Amino acid sequence: MQAPRDWLRQLFDAAVAAAAPDLCVPAHLPSRPKGRLIVIGAGKASAAMARAVEQHWPHELSGLVVTRYGYAVPCERIEIAEAGHPVPDAAGLIAAQRILALVQGLSPDDLVLCLISGGGSSLLPLPLAGLTLEDKQAVNRALLRSGASISEMNCVRRHLSAIKGGRLAAACHPASVLTLLISDVPGDNPIDIASGPTTADPTTCADAVDIIDRHGIEASPAVRDILQSGKGESIKPDDVRLSRASTRLIATPQMALEAAAKVARAAGVVAVLLGDSVEGEAREVGKVMAGIARSAARYGNPQPPPCVLLSGGETTVTVRGSGRGGRNVEFLLSLAIALDAHPGIWAIAGDTDGADGTEERAGAILTPDTLARARALNIKPKDSLANNDGHGFFSALGDSVITGPTFTNVNDFRAILITEAAAGPAH
């Protein structure tokens, strides 16, 4: 096996590569329709997905997708727009309006191919009548800082949107709609991937109100009115306009974990998959994972060393400090503190899209001497955690994982390598 630091990075890279649009899209392309093929989409992977469609579709097509700034790739027949993420901006609003206009007046012979990946919710910020972009930006910022789960955030977003919650598919009627999904959400529920623009939504305005109240979100009177009056109700499963809409999951967090596990086994290291849908406060998940890693090192449970614990999902951070944030680095910092410089445990955690929070850093690597090196620089780990400054902490140590845009997004990836048993009683 390589040096642990390099080997863990190899696992992360394998997880990302498994979800590359060039690999995942071609096998799911539809048959040629009688009418036109219109390609639309949104998300951090949408531009790369569009390029894969172009490269494998020899017939006529046209379309428009919107991706995050810096995530565009060259396409010849599909227009690529860029917009703000994670806080939406005017460019996203304009792109959403143009996508809706593009699918007006279609016939039953036409097919809309919708390319959706994580990040699409922020990139399609078209508000319902009576709301402004500023209303949606304020709610989005508050949700991001509140500790709400991704499912809860997307429930609120669906009920404030003129394009999400099935509304985009309804606008395509009577054309057929095929949505190809790269999942970035725990459980892979289509309604939570980019807030489900082409998927029927069983949740309600009342659910959205409950989420806002439970997390203490300050919402404008206009937002309150939309939700409390029911005017924000989304498209429901029995709506006839969605009768010709279908979805396919083409890449998921579980696929990424399995790809990393394959690399581990090739090196003679047993991979233990702890789940692709781990949620909760990042710092609390760090404590739990530290306990499992210590158990493996001391008792060989769930697996004797050498082994690697793999997990995915999306943790949350309730922001109380003024640091540089990032849920993956918050997880790692909490893990480091809980492990207390255990000599045989290493870890990596990163967002597979290449950006953890608002930083252009995917995540970081944890080594047995992380705490010692931090203290040598007069950095106090517990203070950094209290200030939600995971990126500041790991950047100072030179341990950030920087990939640049990966052009895909299958959520967070975590790998904890246990290289040796700890001293203590035999199992």
TORKOL-4160 file (C-alpha; in steps of 0.2 Angstrom, whole numbers, padded with zeros to 4 digits, m for minus):
427
<pt num="1" X="0000" Y="0000" Z="0000"/>
<pt num="2" X="0006" Y="0018" Z="m0003"/>
<pt num="3" X="0009" Y="0031" Z="0010"/>
<pt num="4" X="m0008" Y="0033" Z="0020"/>
<pt num="5" X="m0010" Y="0051" Z="0014"/>
<pt num="6" X="m0008" Y="0047" Z="m0004"/>
<pt num="7" X="m0018" Y="0031" Z="m0003"/>
<pt num="8" X="m0033" Y="0040" Z="0005"/>
<pt num="9" X="m0032" Y="0053" Z="m0009"/>
<pt num="10" X="m0033" Y="0038" Z="m0022"/>
<pt num="11" X="m0049" Y="0032" Z="m0014"/>
<pt num="12" X="m0057" Y="0049" Z="m0015"/>
<pt num="13" X="m0052" Y="0051" Z="m0033"/>
<pt num="14" X="m0059" Y="0034" Z="m0037"/>
<pt num="15" X="m0075" Y="0039" Z="m0029"/>
<pt num="16" X="m0076" Y="0055" Z="m0040"/>
<pt num="17" X="m0071" Y="0046" Z="m0056"/>
<pt num="18" X="m0085" Y="0033" Z="m0053"/>
<pt num="19" X="m0098" Y="0047" Z="m0055"/>
<pt num="20" X="m0090" Y="0055" Z="m0070"/>
<pt num="21" X="m0104" Y="0060" Z="m0083"/>
<pt num="22" X="m0094" Y="0054" Z="m0098"/>
<pt num="23" X="m0095" Y="0037" Z="m0089"/>
<pt num="24" X="m0113" Y="0037" Z="m0083"/>
<pt num="25" X="m0123" Y="0046" Z="m0096"/>
<pt num="26" X="m0121" Y="0037" Z="m0113"/>
<pt num="27" X="m0129" Y="0021" Z="m0107"/>
<pt num="28" X="m0145" Y="0030" Z="m0102"/>
<pt num="29" X="m0148" Y="0040" Z="m0118"/>
<pt num="30" X="m0166" Y="0037" Z="m0125"/>
<pt num="31" X="m0171" Y="0032" Z="m0142"/>
<pt num="32" X="m0173" Y="0045" Z="m0155"/>
<pt num="33" X="m0191" Y="0053" Z="m0153"/>
<pt num="34" X="m0202" Y="0056" Z="m0168"/>
<pt num="35" X="m0201" Y="0075" Z="m0164"/>
<pt num="36" X="m0188" Y="0086" Z="m0157"/>
<pt num="37" X="m0175" Y="0082" Z="m0143"/>
<pt num="38" X="m0174" Y="0097" Z="m0131"/>
<pt num="39" X="m0160" Y="0096" Z="m0118"/>
<pt num="40" X="m0162" Y="0106" Z="m0102"/>
<pt num="41" X="m0154" Y="0104" Z="m0085"/>
<pt num="42" X="m0146" Y="0111" Z="m0069"/>
<pt num="43" X="m0132" Y="0107" Z="m0057"/>
<pt num="44" X="m0114" Y="0106" Z="m0054"/>
<pt num="45" X="m0113" Y="0091" Z="m0066"/>
<pt num="46" X="m0125" Y="0097" Z="m0079"/>
<pt num="47" X="m0113" Y="0105" Z="m0092"/>
<pt num="48" X="m0102" Y="0089" Z="m0092"/>
<pt num="49" X="m0118" Y="0079" Z="m0094"/>
<pt num="50" X="m0123" Y="0090" Z="m0108"/>
<pt num="51" X="m0106" Y="0087" Z="m0117"/>
<pt num="52" X="m0108" Y="0068" Z="m0114"/>
<pt num="53" X="m0125" Y="0069" Z="m0123"/>
<pt num="54" X="m0118" Y="0079" Z="m0137"/>
<pt num="55" X="m0104" Y="0066" Z="m0140"/>
<pt num="56" X="m0116" Y="0051" Z="m0141"/>
<pt num="57" X="m0131" Y="0059" Z="m0149"/>
<pt num="58" X="m0129" Y="0059" Z="m0168"/>
<pt num="59" X="m0146" Y="0067" Z="m0172"/>
<pt num="60" X="m0152" Y="0085" Z="m0171"/>
<pt num="61" X="m0154" Y="0092" Z="m0153"/>
<pt num="62" X="m0154" Y="0109" Z="m0145"/>
<pt num="63" X="m0155" Y="0115" Z="m0127"/>
<pt num="64" X="m0149" Y="0125" Z="m0112"/>
<pt num="65" X="m0142" Y="0120" Z="m0095"/>
<pt num="66" X="m0136" Y="0130" Z="m0081"/>
<pt num="67" X="m0121" Y="0126" Z="m0070"/>
<pt num="68" X="m0111" Y="0134" Z="m0056"/>
<pt num="69" X="m0098" Y="0147" Z="m0060"/>
<pt num="70" X="m0082" Y="0139" Z="m0066"/>
<pt num="71" X="m0091" Y="0122" Z="m0070"/>
<pt num="72" X="m0095" Y="0125" Z="m0088"/>
<pt num="73" X="m0087" Y="0114" Z="m0102"/>
<pt num="74" X="m0087" Y="0117" Z="m0120"/>
<pt num="75" X="m0103" Y="0112" Z="m0130"/>
<pt num="76" X="m0108" Y="0114" Z="m0148"/>
<pt num="77" X="m0126" Y="0112" Z="m0148"/>
<pt num="78" X="m0132" Y="0114" Z="m0130"/>
<pt num="79" X="m0130" Y="0131" Z="m0123"/>
<pt num="80" X="m0121" Y="0132" Z="m0106"/>
<pt num="81" X="m0126" Y="0146" Z="m0093"/>
<pt num="82" X="m0117" Y="0149" Z="m0077"/>
<pt num="83" X="m0125" Y="0155" Z="m0061"/>
<pt num="84" X="m0122" Y="0157" Z="m0042"/>
<pt num="85" X="m0121" Y="0143" Z="m0029"/>
<pt num="86" X="m0124" Y="0140" Z="m0015"/>
<pt num="87" X="m0133" Y="0157" Z="m0014"/>
<pt num="88" X="m0143" Y="0160" Z="m0030"/>
<pt num="89" X="m0141" Y="0175" Z="m0040"/>
<pt num="90" X="m0149" Y="0185" Z="m0055"/>
<pt num="91" X="m0140" Y="0174" Z="m0068"/>
<pt num="92" X="m0149" Y="0159" Z="m0061"/>
<pt num="93" X="m0165" Y="0167" Z="m0061"/>
<pt num="94" X="m0163" Y="0172" Z="m0080"/>
<pt num="95" X="m0157" Y="0155" Z="m0084"/>
<pt num="96" X="m0173" Y="0147" Z="m0076"/>
<pt num="97" X="m0184" Y="0159" Z="m0085"/>
<pt num="98" X="m0176" Y="0154" Z="m0102"/>
<pt num="99" X="m0177" Y="0135" Z="m0098"/>
<pt num="100" X="m0196" Y="0137" Z="m0095"/>
<pt num="101" X="m0198" Y="0147" Z="m0111"/>
<pt num="102" X="m0189" Y="0134" Z="m0120"/>
<pt num="103" X="m0201" Y="0120" Z="m0116"/>
<pt num="104" X="m0217" Y="0130" Z="m0120"/>
<pt num="105" X="m0228" Y="0124" Z="m0135"/>
<pt num="106" X="m0220" Y="0106" Z="m0136"/>
<pt num="107" X="m0230" Y="0092" Z="m0145"/>
<pt num="108" X="m0233" Y="0074" Z="m0139"/>
<pt num="109" X="m0219" Y="0068" Z="m0152"/>
<pt num="110" X="m0206" Y="0079" Z="m0143"/>
<pt num="111" X="m0194" Y="0073" Z="m0130"/>
<pt num="112" X="m0187" Y="0083" Z="m0116"/>
<pt num="113" X="m0171" Y="0076" Z="m0109"/>
<pt num="114" X="m0168" Y="0084" Z="m0092"/>
<pt num="115" X="m0150" Y="0083" Z="m0084"/>
<pt num="116" X="m0151" Y="0086" Z="m0066"/>
<pt num="117" X="m0137" Y="0085" Z="m0052"/>
<pt num="118" X="m0133" Y="0092" Z="m0035"/>
<pt num="119" X="m0133" Y="0111" Z="m0034"/>
<pt num="120" X="m0147" Y="0113" Z="m0046"/>
<pt num="121" X="m0159" Y="0120" Z="m0033"/>
<pt num="122" X="m0148" Y="0135" Z="m0031"/>
<pt num="123" X="m0146" Y="0137" Z="m0049"/>
<pt num="124" X="m0164" Y="0137" Z="m0053"/>
<pt num="125" X="m0170" Y="0151" Z="m0042"/>
<pt num="126" X="m0186" Y="0157" Z="m0051"/>
<pt num="127" X="m0198" Y="0163" Z="m0037"/>
<pt num="128" X="m0216" Y="0161" Z="m0037"/>
<pt num="129" X="m0227" Y="0176" Z="m0041"/>
<pt num="130" X="m0227" Y="0188" Z="m0026"/>
<pt num="131" X="m0209" Y="0183" Z="m0021"/>
<pt num="132" X="m0193" Y="0191" Z="m0026"/>
<pt num="133" X="m0175" Y="0184" Z="m0029"/>
<pt num="134" X="m0170" Y="0193" Z="m0013"/>
<pt num="135" X="m0184" Y="0184" Z="m0003"/>
<pt num="136" X="m0177" Y="0167" Z="m0009"/>
<pt num="137" X="m0159" Y="0172" Z="m0006"/>
<pt num="138" X="m0163" Y="0177" Z="0012"/>
<pt num="139" X="m0172" Y="0161" Z="0015"/>
<pt num="140" X="m0158" Y="0151" Z="0007"/>
<pt num="141" X="m0144" Y="0159" Z="0018"/>
<pt num="142" X="m0154" Y="0156" Z="0034"/>
<pt num="143" X="m0157" Y="0138" Z="0029"/>
<pt num="144" X="m0138" Y="0135" Z="0026"/>
<pt num="145" X="m0134" Y="0142" Z="0043"/>
<pt num="146" X="m0148" Y="0133" Z="0052"/>
<pt num="147" X="m0142" Y="0115" Z="0053"/>
<pt num="148" X="m0157" Y="0110" Z="0043"/>
<pt num="149" X="m0155" Y="0094" Z="0033"/>
<pt num="150" X="m0154" Y="0094" Z="0014"/>
<pt num="151" X="m0171" Y="0086" Z="0013"/>
<pt num="152" X="m0179" Y="0100" Z="0024"/>
<pt num="153" X="m0170" Y="0114" Z="0014"/>
<pt num="154" X="m0177" Y="0107" Z="m0002"/>
<pt num="155" X="m0194" Y="0105" Z="0005"/>
<pt num="156" X="m0195" Y="0124" Z="0008"/>
<pt num="157" X="m0187" Y="0128" Z="m0009"/>
<pt num="158" X="m0199" Y="0118" Z="m0018"/>
<pt num="159" X="m0214" Y="0128" Z="m0011"/>
<pt num="160" X="m0206" Y="0145" Z="m0015"/>
<pt num="161" X="m0202" Y="0140" Z="m0033"/>
<pt num="162" X="m0210" Y="0143" Z="m0050"/>
<pt num="163" X="m0199" Y="0129" Z="m0058"/>
<pt num="164" X="m0196" Y="0116" Z="m0044"/>
<pt num="165" X="m0207" Y="0103" Z="m0036"/>
<pt num="166" X="m0213" Y="0096" Z="m0053"/>
<pt num="167" X="m0217" Y="0112" Z="m0061"/>
<pt num="168" X="m0204" Y="0111" Z="m0074"/>
<pt num="169" X="m0211" Y="0094" Z="m0080"/>
<pt num="170" X="m0228" Y="0101" Z="m0080"/>
<pt num="171" X="m0223" Y="0115" Z="m0091"/>
<pt num="172" X="m0216" Y="0102" Z="m0104"/>
<pt num="173" X="m0233" Y="0093" Z="m0106"/>
<pt num="174" X="m0238" Y="0085" Z="m0117"/>
<pt num="175" X="m0220" Y="0081" Z="m0122"/>
<pt num="176" X="m0212" Y="0066" Z="m0114"/>
<pt num="177" X="m0199" Y="0070" Z="m0101"/>
<pt num="178" X="m0184" Y="0059" Z="m0096"/>
<pt num="179" X="m0174" Y="0065" Z="m0082"/>
<pt num="180" X="m0156" Y="0058" Z="m0079"/>
<pt num="181" X="m0151" Y="0061" Z="m0061"/>
<pt num="182" X="m0134" Y="0061" Z="m0053"/>
<pt num="183" X="m0139" Y="0060" Z="m0034"/>
<pt num="184" X="m0131" Y="0071" Z="m0021"/>
<pt num="185" X="m0143" Y="0067" Z="m0007"/>
<pt num="186" X="m0145" Y="0054" Z="0006"/>
<pt num="187" X="m0158" Y="0041" Z="0001"/>
<pt num="188" X="m0157" Y="0046" Z="m0018"/>
<pt num="189" X="m0175" Y="0053" Z="m0017"/>
<pt num="190" X="m0178" Y="0062" Z="m0034"/>
<pt num="191" X="m0188" Y="0076" Z="m0026"/>
<pt num="192" X="m0173" Y="0081" Z="m0016"/>
<pt num="193" X="m0161" Y="0081" Z="m0030"/>
<pt num="194" X="m0161" Y="0100" Z="m0036"/>
<pt num="195" X="m0178" Y="0101" Z="m0027"/>
<pt num="196" X="m0186" Y="0089" Z="m0039"/>
<pt num="197" X="m0190" Y="0101" Z="m0054"/>
<pt num="198" X="m0197" Y="0086" Z="m0064"/>
<pt num="199" X="m0203" Y="0075" Z="m0050"/>
<pt num="200" X="m0220" Y="0075" Z="m0041"/>
<pt num="201" X="m0219" Y="0081" Z="m0024"/>
<pt num="202" X="m0229" Y="0073" Z="m0009"/>
<pt num="203" X="m0224" Y="0086" Z="0003"/>
<pt num="204" X="m0235" Y="0102" Z="0007"/>
<pt num="205" X="m0234" Y="0120" Z="0011"/>
<pt num="206" X="m0238" Y="0115" Z="0029"/>
<pt num="207" X="m0222" Y="0104" Z="0030"/>
<pt num="208" X="m0212" Y="0119" Z="0024"/>
<pt num="209" X="m0220" Y="0131" Z="0037"/>
<pt num="210" X="m0215" Y="0118" Z="0050"/>
<pt num="211" X="m0197" Y="0117" Z="0045"/>
<pt num="212" X="m0196" Y="0136" Z="0045"/>
<pt num="213" X="m0203" Y="0137" Z="0062"/>
<pt num="214" X="m0193" Y="0123" Z="0069"/>
<pt num="215" X="m0177" Y="0130" Z="0064"/>
<pt num="216" X="m0181" Y="0148" Z="0068"/>
<pt num="217" X="m0179" Y="0154" Z="0050"/>
<pt num="218" X="m0183" Y="0172" Z="0048"/>
<pt num="219" X="m0195" Y="0173" Z="0033"/>
<pt num="220" X="m0202" Y="0189" Z="0025"/>
<pt num="221" X="m0220" Y="0192" Z="0026"/>
<pt num="222" X="m0222" Y="0188" Z="0007"/>
<pt num="223" X="m0214" Y="0170" Z="0010"/>
<pt num="224" X="m0225" Y="0167" Z="0025"/>
<pt num="225" X="m0240" Y="0172" Z="0015"/>
<pt num="226" X="m0235" Y="0160" Z="0000"/>
<pt num="227" X="m0233" Y="0146" Z="0012"/>
<pt num="228" X="m0247" Y="0149" Z="0025"/>
<pt num="229" X="m0260" Y="0152" Z="0011"/>
<pt num="230" X="m0256" Y="0137" Z="0001"/>
<pt num="231" X="m0252" Y="0147" Z="m0014"/>
<pt num="232" X="m0235" Y="0138" Z="m0015"/>
<pt num="233" X="m0242" Y="0121" Z="m0017"/>
<pt num="234" X="m0231" Y="0110" Z="m0028"/>
<pt num="235" X="m0236" Y="0097" Z="m0041"/>
<pt num="236" X="m0243" Y="0081" Z="m0034"/>
<pt num="237" X="m0241" Y="0063" Z="m0039"/>
<pt num="238" X="m0258" Y="0062" Z="m0047"/>
<pt num="239" X="m0256" Y="0077" Z="m0059"/>
<pt num="240" X="m0259" Y="0071" Z="m0077"/>
<pt num="241" X="m0246" Y="0083" Z="m0083"/>
<pt num="242" X="m0233" Y="0072" Z="m0076"/>
<pt num="243" X="m0240" Y="0056" Z="m0083"/>
<pt num="244" X="m0226" Y="0055" Z="m0097"/>
<pt num="245" X="m0212" Y="0060" Z="m0085"/>
<pt num="246" X="m0199" Y="0047" Z="m0080"/>
<pt num="247" X="m0183" Y="0048" Z="m0070"/>
<pt num="248" X="m0167" Y="0037" Z="m0070"/>
<pt num="249" X="m0153" Y="0037" Z="m0057"/>
<pt num="250" X="m0137" Y="0036" Z="m0066"/>
<pt num="251" X="m0124" Y="0039" Z="m0052"/>
<pt num="252" X="m0126" Y="0038" Z="m0034"/>
<pt num="253" X="m0116" Y="0040" Z="m0018"/>
<pt num="254" X="m0116" Y="0021" Z="m0015"/>
<pt num="255" X="m0108" Y="0019" Z="m0032"/>
<pt num="256" X="m0094" Y="0030" Z="m0027"/>
<pt num="257" X="m0092" Y="0021" Z="m0011"/>
<pt num="258" X="m0091" Y="0004" Z="m0020"/>
<pt num="259" X="m0078" Y="0011" Z="m0032"/>
<pt num="260" X="m0067" Y="0016" Z="m0017"/>
<pt num="261" X="m0070" Y="0000" Z="m0009"/>
<pt num="262" X="m0063" Y="m0009" Z="m0024"/>
<pt num="263" X="m0047" Y="0001" Z="m0024"/>
<pt num="264" X="m0045" Y="m0003" Z="m0005"/>
<pt num="265" X="m0047" Y="m0022" Z="m0008"/>
<pt num="266" X="m0035" Y="m0022" Z="m0022"/>
<pt num="267" X="m0022" Y="m0015" Z="m0010"/>
<pt num="268" X="m0027" Y="m0029" Z="0003"/>
<pt num="269" X="m0036" Y="m0018" Z="0014"/>
<pt num="270" X="m0054" Y="m0023" Z="0020"/>
<pt num="271" X="m0067" Y="m0010" Z="0016"/>
<pt num="272" X="m0081" Y="m0008" Z="0028"/>
<pt num="273" X="m0096" Y="0002" Z="0021"/>
<pt num="274" X="m0105" Y="0011" Z="0035"/>
<pt num="275" X="m0118" Y="0018" Z="0023"/>
<pt num="276" X="m0121" Y="0031" Z="0010"/>
<pt num="277" X="m0134" Y="0041" Z="0019"/>
<pt num="278" X="m0126" Y="0047" Z="0035"/>
<pt num="279" X="m0133" Y="0063" Z="0041"/>
<pt num="280" X="m0133" Y="0074" Z="0057"/>
<pt num="281" X="m0122" Y="0088" Z="0064"/>
<pt num="282" X="m0104" Y="0086" Z="0056"/>
<pt num="283" X="m0096" Y="0087" Z="0073"/>
<pt num="284" X="m0107" Y="0074" Z="0081"/>
<pt num="285" X="m0104" Y="0062" Z="0066"/>
<pt num="286" X="m0085" Y="0065" Z="0069"/>
<pt num="287" X="m0087" Y="0059" Z="0087"/>
<pt num="288" X="m0097" Y="0044" Z="0082"/>
<pt num="289" X="m0085" Y="0039" Z="0068"/>
<pt num="290" X="m0070" Y="0041" Z="0080"/>
<pt num="291" X="m0078" Y="0029" Z="0092"/>
<pt num="292" X="m0080" Y="0016" Z="0078"/>
<pt num="293" X="m0062" Y="0019" Z="0072"/>
<pt num="294" X="m0056" Y="0016" Z="0090"/>
<pt num="295" X="m0066" Y="0000" Z="0092"/>
<pt num="296" X="m0058" Y="m0007" Z="0076"/>
<pt num="297" X="m0041" Y="m0002" Z="0082"/>
<pt num="298" X="m0043" Y="m0009" Z="0099"/>
<pt num="299" X="m0055" Y="m0024" Z="0098"/>
<pt num="300" X="m0055" Y="m0028" Z="0079"/>
<pt num="301" X="m0073" Y="m0023" Z="0078"/>
<pt num="302" X="m0081" Y="m0020" Z="0066"/>
<pt num="303" X="m0065" Y="m0026" Z="0057"/>
<pt num="304" X="m0047" Y="m0029" Z="0062"/>
<pt num="305" X="m0033" Y="m0017" Z="0055"/>
<pt num="306" X="m0029" Y="m0014" Z="0042"/>
<pt num="307" X="m0046" Y="m0008" Z="0037"/>
<pt num="308" X="m0054" Y="0007" Z="0030"/>
<pt num="309" X="m0071" Y="0014" Z="0035"/>
<pt num="310" X="m0081" Y="0021" Z="0021"/>
<pt num="311" X="m0096" Y="0032" Z="0022"/>
<pt num="312" X="m0106" Y="0045" Z="0012"/>
<pt num="313" X="m0121" Y="0056" Z="0015"/>
<pt num="314" X="m0123" Y="0074" Z="0019"/>
<pt num="315" X="m0120" Y="0081" Z="0036"/>
<pt num="316" X="m0125" Y="0099" Z="0042"/>
<pt num="317" X="m0117" Y="0113" Z="0052"/>
<pt num="318" X="m0126" Y="0124" Z="0063"/>
<pt num="319" X="m0115" Y="0140" Z="0061"/>
<pt num="320" X="m0111" Y="0149" Z="0077"/>
<pt num="321" X="m0094" Y="0155" Z="0073"/>
<pt num="322" X="m0086" Y="0166" Z="0060"/>
<pt num="323" X="m0074" Y="0154" Z="0052"/>
<pt num="324" X="m0072" Y="0148" Z="0035"/>
<pt num="325" X="m0084" Y="0133" Z="0037"/>
<pt num="326" X="m0086" Y="0117" Z="0027"/>
<pt num="327" X="m0095" Y="0102" Z="0034"/>
<pt num="328" X="m0082" Y="0090" Z="0029"/>
<pt num="329" X="m0068" Y="0099" Z="0037"/>
<pt num="330" X="m0079" Y="0102" Z="0052"/>
<pt num="331" X="m0082" Y="0083" Z="0053"/>
<pt num="332" X="m0063" Y="0080" Z="0052"/>
<pt num="333" X="m0058" Y="0093" Z="0065"/>
<pt num="334" X="m0071" Y="0085" Z="0077"/>
<pt num="335" X="m0064" Y="0067" Z="0072"/>
<pt num="336" X="m0046" Y="0073" Z="0076"/>
<pt num="337" X="m0051" Y="0080" Z="0093"/>
<pt num="338" X="m0060" Y="0064" Z="0098"/>
<pt num="339" X="m0046" Y="0053" Z="0092"/>
<pt num="340" X="m0033" Y="0063" Z="0102"/>
<pt num="341" X="m0018" Y="0059" Z="0090"/>
<pt num="342" X="m0021" Y="0040" Z="0089"/>
<pt num="343" X="m0005" Y="0033" Z="0081"/>
<pt num="344" X="m0014" Y="0022" Z="0069"/>
<pt num="345" X="m0028" Y="0031" Z="0062"/>
<pt num="346" X="m0029" Y="0042" Z="0046"/>
<pt num="347" X="m0044" Y="0050" Z="0037"/>
<pt num="348" X="m0050" Y="0060" Z="0022"/>
<pt num="349" X="m0066" Y="0069" Z="0020"/>
<pt num="350" X="m0072" Y="0079" Z="0005"/>
<pt num="351" X="m0086" Y="0085" Z="m0006"/>
<pt num="352" X="m0086" Y="0075" Z="m0022"/>
<pt num="353" X="m0090" Y="0091" Z="m0032"/>
<pt num="354" X="m0073" Y="0099" Z="m0027"/>
<pt num="355" X="m0081" Y="0113" Z="m0015"/>
<pt num="356" X="m0084" Y="0110" Z="0003"/>
<pt num="357" X="m0096" Y="0124" Z="0008"/>
<pt num="358" X="m0091" Y="0141" Z="0000"/>
<pt num="359" X="m0073" Y="0136" Z="m0001"/>
<pt num="360" X="m0065" Y="0130" Z="m0017"/>
<pt num="361" X="m0057" Y="0116" Z="m0007"/>
<pt num="362" X="m0065" Y="0098" Z="m0008"/>
<pt num="363" X="m0060" Y="0094" Z="0010"/>
<pt num="364" X="m0045" Y="0089" Z="0020"/>
<pt num="365" X="m0034" Y="0075" Z="0026"/>
<pt num="366" X="m0031" Y="0070" Z="0044"/>
<pt num="367" X="m0015" Y="0062" Z="0050"/>
<pt num="368" X="m0010" Y="0055" Z="0067"/>
<pt num="369" X="0001" Y="0071" Z="0070"/>
<pt num="370" X="m0013" Y="0083" Z="0065"/>
<pt num="371" X="m0015" Y="0090" Z="0082"/>
<pt num="372" X="0003" Y="0091" Z="0086"/>
<pt num="373" X="0007" Y="0101" Z="0071"/>
<pt num="374" X="m0008" Y="0113" Z="0074"/>
<pt num="375" X="m0002" Y="0116" Z="0092"/>
<pt num="376" X="0016" Y="0119" Z="0085"/>
<pt num="377" X="0008" Y="0133" Z="0075"/>
<pt num="378" X="m0001" Y="0139" Z="0091"/>
<pt num="379" X="m0018" Y="0134" Z="0083"/>
<pt num="380" X="m0030" Y="0127" Z="0096"/>
<pt num="381" X="m0041" Y="0114" Z="0088"/>
<pt num="382" X="m0056" Y="0116" Z="0100"/>
<pt num="383" X="m0056" Y="0135" Z="0097"/>
<pt num="384" X="m0056" Y="0132" Z="0078"/>
<pt num="385" X="m0071" Y="0120" Z="0080"/>
<pt num="386" X="m0080" Y="0132" Z="0091"/>
<pt num="387" X="m0078" Y="0145" Z="0077"/>
<pt num="388" X="m0083" Y="0134" Z="0063"/>
<pt num="389" X="m0066" Y="0136" Z="0055"/>
<pt num="390" X="m0062" Y="0119" Z="0048"/>
<pt num="391" X="m0055" Y="0126" Z="0032"/>
<pt num="392" X="m0044" Y="0139" Z="0041"/>
<pt num="393" X="m0037" Y="0125" Z="0052"/>
<pt num="394" X="m0033" Y="0112" Z="0039"/>
<pt num="395" X="m0027" Y="0126" Z="0026"/>
<pt num="396" X="m0014" Y="0132" Z="0039"/>
<pt num="397" X="m0007" Y="0114" Z="0040"/>
<pt num="398" X="m0006" Y="0112" Z="0022"/>
<pt num="399" X="m0018" Y="0097" Z="0023"/>
<pt num="400" X="m0032" Y="0104" Z="0012"/>
<pt num="401" X="m0038" Y="0093" Z="m0003"/>
<pt num="402" X="m0040" Y="0104" Z="m0018"/>
<pt num="403" X="m0047" Y="0096" Z="m0034"/>
<pt num="404" X="m0054" Y="0111" Z="m0044"/>
<pt num="405" X="m0071" Y="0108" Z="m0052"/>
<pt num="406" X="m0074" Y="0089" Z="m0053"/>
<pt num="407" X="m0090" Y="0091" Z="m0065"/>
<pt num="408" X="m0100" Y="0079" Z="m0054"/>
<pt num="409" X="m0108" Y="0078" Z="m0037"/>
<pt num="410" X="m0112" Y="0062" Z="m0027"/>
<pt num="411" X="m0111" Y="0070" Z="m0010"/>
<pt num="412" X="m0098" Y="0069" Z="0003"/>
<pt num="413" X="m0085" Y="0055" Z="0004"/>
<pt num="414" X="m0077" Y="0050" Z="0020"/>
<pt num="415" X="m0063" Y="0037" Z="0023"/>
<pt num="416" X="m0055" Y="0032" Z="0039"/>
<pt num="417" X="m0040" Y="0021" Z="0038"/>
<pt num="418" X="m0035" Y="0011" Z="0053"/>
<pt num="419" X="m0017" Y="0004" Z="0050"/>
<pt num="420" X="m0013" Y="m0004" Z="0066"/>
<pt num="421" X="m0020" Y="m0011" Z="0082"/>
<pt num="422" X="m0020" Y="m0001" Z="0098"/>
<pt num="423" X="m0012" Y="m0007" Z="0114"/>
<pt num="424" X="m0025" Y="m0015" Z="0125"/>
<pt num="425" X="m0034" Y="m0031" Z="0130"/>
<pt num="426" X="m0036" Y="m0044" Z="0116"/>
<pt num="427" X="m0053" Y="m0045" Z="0108"/>
